[in-house]
Amino acid sequence: MSNDYSIKSWGAAEKMLPETIFNNISDFIYAIDKHWKFIYVNKSAATAFSKVTDQNILGKSYWDIFPQKDDLYSLKFSEANLLQKPLQFEALSILTEGWVSVNVYPSSEGLTIYFKDIDEQKKLEKFLEDERKRLYVLLDGLPGLVYVRASDGNVIYANRKFKDMHGEPNDQKCYKILFNQDAPCSNCRTKLTQPISQHEISRQWQTVLKDTIYEVFEHPYQDSDGQQLFLMQLLDITKSKVAEEEIVRLERLNLVGQLAASIAHEVRNPMTTVRGFLQILKRRNTIHENEEYFDLMISELDRANNILTEFLSIAKTNSNTKIKKELYTRVKLNKLVKFLYPLILADATNQDKQVVLVAEEVAELEMSEREIRQLILNLTRNGLEAMPSRGVLTIMTYMEADNIVLAVEDQGIGISEDNIGRLGTPFLTTKEGGTGLGLTTCYSIAERHNAKINVESSSSGTVFIVRFKPN
């Protein structure tokens, strides 16, 4: 094949640049006239054409070399010729056996086609796209909510868990999606004017979304184009937080228990002695005029003794429980509640209140009958004291899946959210003259019986739900 390619009649292109310049560049240039005949091919293009034909293509028809009139090239060339506007596209080329970027420049005399080998660029783009897909698969598999945001707060990527909870981000602001706010969070770095250094240390904090506690990790980085981005990961730590609070509560109870055990025995002996002498003095005929004072002192000593009894109940440990397991008997909870019902009803009647009992058939449970009686009486008395006159206290027993449930519901004013989280803490009370030990005792008894106490409260009342696991 002859390599004697030259400009025959190239019009404007011939006038703009000398032929030697076109022949010495590595990119490919050829021209066709308005009859689709080749009128110019530079050296790089000639070398490329030699792979598909051994003819000198100058003067040849475009269709002799490329007979398919409906391929992408011929369609794009026709479009540029018709519109008389430059056009650019990318396509695979049989001349380079790879991807090329094609620029078409129309004129009244024909078309000038400039194309450049971009196969390596396309391979790099494919490699980067494959890496991006692998990264997205990895991020989808990470625990928690993961998203990437720009400095202005726009969410440009979100993993599957994020989308499942909040939907597609659609370039919305992160503070709008997560918190429904119109302004960035106070600790956010969305107002940065300068990119963060690549050596910037990641930040970590906690936040609450829809009653869920999240540990937030923020990792700043710069994209390949220099754009400042932040990889955000939110991990649900609600259960661990609850566990931490439970551990703290149990440690506090254990401390109180140790304190109760140490002081109760020291105080009870002198109290018993004083009470005995007061009873002796009360029976003497010479001091009947002071009898009411003796009754008051004895009742106060009895009250102090009851407080110590509750303290000692809290002080019981798991080891003590195991030692006394022989005192446990198999009892049906509904029968125990029915047995105590007359006593509870009497208390309610004296306070001008009502009691409703809904005792369904439940399975037997191995328990300390004395302790469960104390649990029931403490919960019902708390409920009665929380209600105004003519209030209704409802006591229920029923099966829930495999759990045996005791529920005590009052019609009081409810418990504040702050106090609900602290229920069971010794000395926490809203009652005048109360010690806060009644509920602490209930939680301690429930724990010894492998039971859990849940509280639901509103302005219309509170319900304490004790769930026992059958044994």
C-alpha positions as CSV (number, residue, x, y, z in Angstrom):
1,M,0.0,0.0,0.0
2,S,1.3,3.5,-0.9
3,N,1.8,5.9,2.0
4,D,1.7,9.0,-0.3
5,Y,-1.2,10.7,1.4
6,S,-1.5,14.4,0.8
7,I,-4.0,17.2,0.7
8,K,-5.8,17.4,-2.6
9,S,-8.5,19.9,-2.0
10,W,-9.2,20.5,1.6
11,G,-10.4,24.0,1.6
12,A,-10.5,25.7,5.0
13,A,-8.4,23.1,6.8
14,E,-5.7,23.5,4.1
15,K,-5.5,27.2,4.6
16,M,-5.4,27.1,8.4
17,L,-2.5,24.7,9.0
18,P,0.3,23.4,6.9
19,E,0.2,19.8,5.9
20,T,3.5,19.1,7.7
21,I,1.9,20.0,11.1
22,F,-0.9,17.5,10.6
23,N,1.4,14.8,9.4
24,N,3.7,15.1,12.5
25,I,1.1,14.8,15.2
26,S,0.3,11.4,16.8
27,D,-3.5,11.9,16.7
28,F,-5.5,10.8,13.7
29,I,-7.0,13.2,11.1
30,Y,-8.8,12.6,7.8
31,A,-11.2,14.5,5.7
32,I,-14.0,13.6,3.3
33,D,-15.8,15.8,0.8
34,K,-19.5,16.3,0.4
35,H,-19.7,13.2,-1.8
36,W,-18.1,11.1,1.1
37,K,-14.8,10.7,-0.7
38,F,-11.5,10.8,1.2
39,I,-9.5,14.0,0.3
40,Y,-7.0,13.9,3.1
41,V,-5.4,11.4,5.6
42,N,-2.5,12.3,7.9
43,K,0.4,9.8,8.5
44,S,-1.1,8.5,11.8
45,A,-4.5,7.9,10.2
46,A,-2.8,6.3,7.2
47,T,-1.1,3.8,9.5
48,A,-4.4,3.1,11.1
49,F,-6.2,2.6,7.8
50,S,-3.5,0.2,6.6
51,K,-4.9,-2.3,9.2
52,V,-8.2,-2.6,7.3
53,T,-7.2,-2.0,3.6
54,D,-4.1,-2.2,1.4
55,Q,-5.5,0.4,-0.9
56,N,-4.6,4.1,-1.1
57,I,-7.8,5.5,0.2
58,L,-7.5,9.0,-1.2
59,G,-10.2,9.5,-3.7
60,K,-12.0,6.4,-2.5
61,S,-15.5,6.5,-1.2
62,Y,-16.1,6.2,2.5
63,W,-18.5,3.4,1.8
64,D,-15.8,1.4,0.1
65,I,-13.9,1.3,3.3
66,F,-16.8,1.2,5.7
67,P,-19.8,-0.3,3.9
68,Q,-22.2,-0.2,6.9
69,K,-24.3,2.9,6.5
70,D,-26.1,2.5,9.8
71,D,-23.2,2.3,12.1
72,L,-22.5,5.0,14.8
73,Y,-19.9,6.8,12.8
74,S,-21.9,7.3,9.6
75,L,-24.9,8.4,11.7
76,K,-22.9,10.9,13.6
77,F,-21.2,12.2,10.4
78,S,-24.6,12.6,8.7
79,E,-25.9,14.5,11.8
80,A,-22.9,16.9,11.8
81,N,-23.2,17.5,8.0
82,L,-27.0,18.1,8.3
83,L,-26.7,20.5,11.3
84,Q,-23.5,22.1,10.1
85,K,-22.3,22.1,13.8
86,P,-19.2,20.5,15.3
87,L,-20.0,17.2,17.1
88,Q,-18.0,15.0,19.5
89,F,-18.6,11.4,20.6
90,E,-16.7,8.3,21.9
91,A,-16.8,4.9,20.2
92,L,-14.9,1.7,19.5
93,S,-12.7,1.9,16.4
94,I,-11.6,-0.9,14.1
95,L,-8.7,1.4,13.1
96,T,-7.1,1.5,16.6
97,E,-8.8,-1.7,17.9
98,G,-9.9,0.3,20.9
99,W,-11.8,3.3,22.2
100,V,-11.4,6.7,20.4
101,S,-12.7,10.2,21.0
102,V,-14.0,11.6,17.7
103,N,-14.5,15.3,16.9
104,V,-16.3,16.1,13.6
105,Y,-15.9,19.5,12.0
106,P,-18.4,20.2,9.1
107,S,-17.9,22.8,6.3
108,S,-19.5,23.5,3.0
109,E,-16.8,21.3,1.3
110,G,-17.2,18.3,3.6
111,L,-16.1,16.9,7.0
112,T,-12.9,17.0,8.9
113,I,-12.6,14.1,11.4
114,Y,-10.2,14.2,14.2
115,F,-9.9,11.2,16.5
116,K,-7.7,10.3,19.4
117,D,-6.9,7.0,21.0
118,I,-8.4,6.9,24.5
119,D,-8.3,3.2,25.1
120,E,-5.9,3.4,28.1
121,Q,-8.1,6.2,29.5
122,K,-11.2,4.0,29.1
123,K,-9.4,1.0,30.7
124,L,-8.5,3.3,33.6
125,E,-12.1,4.5,33.9
126,K,-13.4,1.0,33.9
127,F,-10.9,0.0,36.5
128,L,-11.9,3.0,38.7
129,E,-15.6,2.1,38.1
130,D,-15.0,-1.5,39.1
131,E,-13.1,-0.3,42.2
132,R,-16.0,2.1,43.0
133,K,-18.4,-0.8,42.8
134,R,-16.3,-3.0,45.0
135,L,-16.1,-0.1,47.5
136,Y,-19.9,0.3,47.4
137,V,-20.3,-3.4,48.0
138,L,-18.0,-3.1,51.0
139,L,-19.8,-0.1,52.4
140,D,-23.2,-1.9,52.0
141,G,-21.8,-4.7,54.1
142,L,-20.6,-2.4,56.9
143,P,-22.7,-2.3,60.1
144,G,-24.8,0.7,60.7
145,L,-25.6,3.7,58.5
146,V,-22.9,4.8,56.1
147,Y,-23.0,7.8,53.9
148,V,-20.6,10.2,52.1
149,R,-21.3,13.9,52.3
150,A,-19.7,17.0,50.7
151,S,-18.6,20.1,52.7
152,D,-22.0,21.7,52.0
153,G,-23.8,18.8,53.6
154,N,-25.1,17.2,50.4
155,V,-25.3,13.4,50.7
156,I,-23.7,12.0,47.5
157,Y,-23.6,8.3,48.6
158,A,-25.6,6.2,51.1
159,N,-25.4,2.5,51.8
160,R,-28.3,0.1,51.8
161,K,-29.1,0.4,55.5
162,F,-29.2,4.1,55.2
163,K,-31.6,4.0,52.2
164,D,-33.8,1.4,54.0
165,M,-34.3,3.8,56.9
166,H,-34.3,7.2,55.1
167,G,-34.8,6.5,51.4
168,E,-32.7,7.7,48.5
169,P,-30.7,10.8,49.5
170,N,-31.2,12.6,46.1
171,D,-28.5,15.1,47.0
172,Q,-30.4,16.4,50.0
173,K,-28.6,17.8,53.0
174,C,-27.6,15.3,55.7
175,Y,-29.1,17.5,58.5
176,K,-32.4,17.6,56.5
177,I,-32.5,13.8,56.0
178,L,-31.5,12.8,59.5
179,F,-32.9,15.6,61.7
180,N,-35.4,17.4,59.5
181,Q,-33.5,20.6,60.1
182,D,-32.9,23.5,57.7
183,A,-29.5,24.4,59.2
184,P,-26.3,22.3,59.9
185,C,-25.8,20.8,63.3
186,S,-23.8,22.8,65.8
187,N,-20.8,20.4,65.7
188,C,-20.8,19.9,61.9
189,R,-18.0,21.0,59.5
190,T,-20.3,22.0,56.6
191,K,-19.2,25.7,56.7
192,L,-15.5,25.0,55.9
193,T,-13.9,27.2,53.3
194,Q,-10.6,25.3,53.1
195,P,-10.1,21.6,52.6
196,I,-9.1,19.6,55.6
197,S,-5.6,18.3,55.7
198,Q,-5.3,14.6,54.8
199,H,-3.6,14.1,58.2
200,E,-6.7,15.5,60.0
201,I,-7.8,13.1,62.8
202,S,-11.2,11.5,62.5
203,R,-13.9,12.7,64.9
204,Q,-16.3,10.7,67.0
205,W,-19.4,11.6,69.0
206,Q,-22.8,10.3,69.9
207,T,-26.3,11.4,68.7
208,V,-29.9,10.3,69.1
209,L,-32.2,9.5,66.1
210,K,-35.7,8.4,66.6
211,D,-35.1,7.0,70.1
212,T,-31.9,5.2,68.9
213,I,-28.5,6.1,70.3
214,Y,-25.7,6.2,67.6
215,E,-22.0,6.4,67.8
216,V,-20.9,8.7,64.9
217,F,-17.6,8.4,63.2
218,E,-16.5,11.1,60.8
219,H,-13.5,10.4,58.4
220,P,-12.5,13.5,56.3
221,Y,-10.8,12.9,52.9
222,Q,-10.3,14.5,49.5
223,D,-11.7,13.0,46.4
224,S,-9.5,12.5,43.3
225,D,-10.6,15.9,42.0
226,G,-9.7,17.6,45.2
227,Q,-13.2,17.9,46.5
228,Q,-13.5,17.8,50.3
229,L,-15.6,14.8,51.4
230,F,-16.6,13.1,54.7
231,L,-17.2,9.4,55.2
232,M,-19.8,9.1,57.9
233,Q,-20.6,5.9,59.9
234,L,-23.4,5.7,62.5
235,L,-23.4,2.6,64.7
236,D,-26.4,1.7,66.9
237,I,-25.2,1.5,70.5
238,T,-28.6,1.6,72.2
239,K,-28.3,-1.9,73.6
240,S,-24.8,-1.3,74.9
241,K,-25.8,2.0,76.5
242,V,-28.8,0.3,78.2
243,A,-26.4,-2.4,79.4
244,E,-24.0,0.1,80.8
245,E,-26.8,1.9,82.6
246,E,-28.0,-1.5,84.0
247,I,-24.5,-2.4,85.2
248,V,-24.3,1.0,86.9
249,R,-27.7,0.5,88.5
250,L,-26.8,-3.0,89.7
251,E,-23.5,-1.8,91.1
252,R,-25.4,1.0,92.9
253,L,-27.9,-1.5,94.3
254,N,-25.0,-3.8,95.4
255,L,-23.4,-0.9,97.2
256,V,-26.7,0.0,98.9
257,G,-27.2,-3.6,99.8
258,Q,-23.8,-3.8,101.4
259,L,-24.6,-0.6,103.3
260,A,-28.0,-1.9,104.4
261,A,-26.5,-5.2,105.6
262,S,-23.9,-3.4,107.6
263,I,-26.1,-0.8,109.3
264,A,-29.3,-2.8,109.8
265,H,-27.8,-5.2,112.3
266,E,-26.1,-2.4,114.2
267,V,-29.3,-0.4,114.5
268,R,-31.8,-3.1,115.1
269,N,-30.5,-4.3,118.5
270,P,-30.6,-1.0,120.3
271,M,-34.0,-0.3,118.7
272,T,-35.4,-3.6,120.0
273,T,-34.1,-2.8,123.5
274,V,-35.7,0.7,123.4
275,R,-39.0,-0.6,122.2
276,G,-39.1,-3.2,124.9
277,F,-38.5,-0.7,127.7
278,L,-41.1,1.6,126.2
279,Q,-43.7,-1.2,126.3
280,I,-42.8,-1.9,129.9
281,L,-43.1,1.8,130.9
282,K,-46.4,2.1,129.0
283,R,-47.9,-0.6,131.2
284,R,-47.1,1.2,134.5
285,N,-50.1,2.9,136.0
286,T,-48.3,6.1,137.0
287,I,-47.7,7.4,133.5
288,H,-51.0,6.9,131.7
289,E,-51.2,10.6,131.0
290,N,-48.2,10.1,128.6
291,E,-49.6,7.0,126.9
292,E,-50.1,8.8,123.5
293,Y,-46.4,9.7,123.5
294,F,-45.4,6.1,124.1
295,D,-47.6,5.0,121.2
296,L,-46.0,7.6,118.9
297,M,-42.5,6.5,119.8
298,I,-43.3,2.8,119.4
299,S,-44.9,3.4,116.0
300,E,-41.9,5.4,114.9
301,L,-39.6,2.6,116.0
302,D,-41.8,0.2,114.0
303,R,-41.5,2.4,111.0
304,A,-37.7,2.6,111.2
305,N,-37.7,-1.2,111.6
306,N,-39.8,-1.6,108.4
307,I,-37.3,0.5,106.5
308,L,-34.4,-1.7,107.8
309,T,-36.4,-4.8,106.6
310,E,-36.7,-3.3,103.1
311,F,-33.0,-2.5,103.2
312,L,-32.2,-6.1,104.1
313,S,-34.4,-7.3,101.3
314,I,-32.4,-5.3,98.8
315,A,-29.1,-6.6,100.3
316,K,-29.9,-10.2,99.4
317,T,-27.4,-11.5,96.8
318,N,-27.6,-14.2,94.2
319,S,-25.6,-16.5,96.5
320,N,-28.1,-16.0,99.3
321,T,-30.9,-16.8,96.8
322,K,-29.3,-20.0,95.8
323,I,-28.9,-21.1,99.4
324,K,-32.5,-20.5,100.1
325,K,-33.9,-22.1,97.0
326,E,-35.4,-24.8,99.1
327,L,-37.8,-22.2,100.4
328,Y,-39.2,-21.7,96.8
329,T,-42.4,-23.5,96.0
330,R,-44.4,-23.9,92.7
331,V,-47.3,-21.4,92.8
332,K,-49.7,-20.0,90.3
333,L,-49.4,-16.3,90.2
334,N,-53.1,-15.7,89.6
335,K,-54.0,-17.7,92.7
336,L,-51.6,-15.6,94.8
337,V,-53.1,-12.4,93.5
338,K,-56.6,-13.6,94.2
339,F,-55.5,-14.4,97.8
340,L,-54.2,-10.9,98.3
341,Y,-57.1,-9.2,96.6
342,P,-59.3,-8.7,99.7
343,L,-56.4,-6.9,101.5
344,I,-55.7,-4.7,98.4
345,L,-59.4,-3.9,98.1
346,A,-59.6,-2.9,101.8
347,D,-56.7,-0.4,101.3
348,A,-58.5,1.0,98.2
349,T,-61.8,1.3,99.9
350,N,-60.2,3.2,102.8
351,Q,-58.8,5.7,100.2
352,D,-62.1,6.0,98.2
353,K,-60.6,4.2,95.3
354,Q,-61.5,1.1,93.3
355,V,-59.7,-2.1,92.3
356,V,-60.4,-4.3,89.2
357,L,-58.9,-7.8,89.1
358,V,-58.5,-9.6,85.7
359,A,-56.8,-12.9,86.7
360,E,-56.4,-15.2,83.7
361,E,-55.1,-18.8,84.0
362,V,-51.3,-18.9,84.0
363,A,-48.6,-21.6,84.4
364,E,-47.0,-22.5,87.7
365,L,-43.9,-20.6,88.7
366,E,-41.2,-21.6,91.2
367,M,-41.0,-18.7,93.6
368,S,-40.5,-17.4,97.1
369,E,-44.2,-16.8,98.0
370,R,-43.3,-14.3,100.7
371,E,-41.2,-12.2,98.4
372,I,-43.7,-12.2,95.5
373,R,-46.5,-11.2,98.0
374,Q,-44.2,-8.2,98.9
375,L,-43.7,-7.4,95.2
376,I,-47.5,-7.4,94.5
377,L,-48.3,-5.4,97.6
378,N,-45.6,-2.8,96.9
379,L,-46.8,-2.3,93.3
380,T,-50.5,-2.0,94.2
381,R,-49.9,0.3,97.1
382,N,-47.7,2.5,94.9
383,G,-50.5,2.5,92.3
384,L,-53.2,3.5,94.9
385,E,-51.0,6.3,96.3
386,A,-50.4,7.7,92.8
387,M,-54.2,8.1,92.1
388,P,-56.7,10.7,93.3
389,S,-60.0,9.7,94.9
390,R,-62.3,7.5,92.8
391,G,-59.4,6.3,90.7
392,V,-59.3,2.8,89.4
393,L,-56.4,0.4,89.9
394,T,-56.3,-2.6,87.5
395,I,-54.4,-5.8,88.4
396,M,-53.9,-8.3,85.6
397,T,-52.3,-11.7,85.2
398,Y,-51.9,-13.5,81.9
399,M,-49.7,-15.4,79.6
400,E,-47.6,-13.6,76.9
401,A,-45.9,-16.2,74.7
402,D,-44.0,-18.3,77.3
403,N,-43.9,-15.5,79.9
404,I,-46.1,-15.2,82.9
405,V,-47.1,-11.6,83.3
406,L,-48.3,-9.5,86.3
407,A,-49.5,-6.0,85.3
408,V,-50.6,-3.2,87.7
409,E,-52.1,-0.2,86.0
410,D,-53.1,3.0,87.8
411,Q,-54.9,6.2,86.7
412,G,-52.4,8.7,88.2
413,I,-50.6,11.6,86.5
414,G,-47.8,9.5,85.2
415,I,-44.1,9.4,85.7
416,S,-41.7,11.8,84.0
417,E,-39.3,10.4,81.4
418,D,-36.3,11.4,83.5
419,N,-37.6,9.4,86.5
420,I,-38.6,6.3,84.4
421,G,-35.0,5.7,83.6
422,R,-34.0,5.9,87.3
423,L,-36.8,3.8,88.7
424,G,-35.5,1.2,91.2
425,T,-32.8,3.6,92.5
426,P,-32.9,3.8,96.3
427,F,-34.3,7.0,97.9
428,L,-35.8,8.1,94.5
429,T,-39.3,9.1,95.4
430,T,-41.9,11.7,94.5
431,K,-44.0,10.9,97.6
432,E,-43.8,13.2,100.6
433,G,-42.3,11.2,103.4
434,G,-41.4,8.2,101.1
435,T,-38.1,6.4,101.1
436,G,-38.0,5.2,97.5
437,L,-37.2,1.7,98.8
438,G,-40.5,0.0,97.8
439,L,-39.7,0.0,94.1
440,T,-36.0,-0.8,94.8
441,T,-37.2,-3.9,96.7
442,C,-39.5,-4.8,93.8
443,Y,-36.6,-4.7,91.3
444,S,-34.4,-6.7,93.6
445,I,-37.1,-9.4,94.0
446,A,-37.8,-9.5,90.3
447,E,-34.1,-10.0,89.6
448,R,-33.9,-12.9,92.0
449,H,-36.8,-14.5,90.2
450,N,-35.3,-14.0,86.7
451,A,-38.0,-11.5,85.9
452,K,-38.0,-8.1,84.2
453,I,-40.0,-5.0,85.1
454,N,-41.1,-2.7,82.3
455,V,-42.9,0.6,82.8
456,E,-45.2,2.4,80.4
457,S,-46.4,5.8,81.5
458,S,-48.4,8.8,80.2
459,S,-50.4,11.7,81.6
460,S,-53.4,9.3,82.0
461,G,-51.6,6.7,84.1
462,T,-48.8,4.2,84.6
463,V,-48.6,0.5,84.2
464,F,-45.9,-1.7,85.7
465,I,-45.4,-5.0,83.8
466,V,-43.5,-7.8,85.4
467,R,-42.6,-10.6,83.0
468,F,-41.6,-13.9,84.7
469,K,-39.8,-16.6,82.6
470,P,-41.2,-20.1,83.5
471,N,-38.7,-22.4,85.2
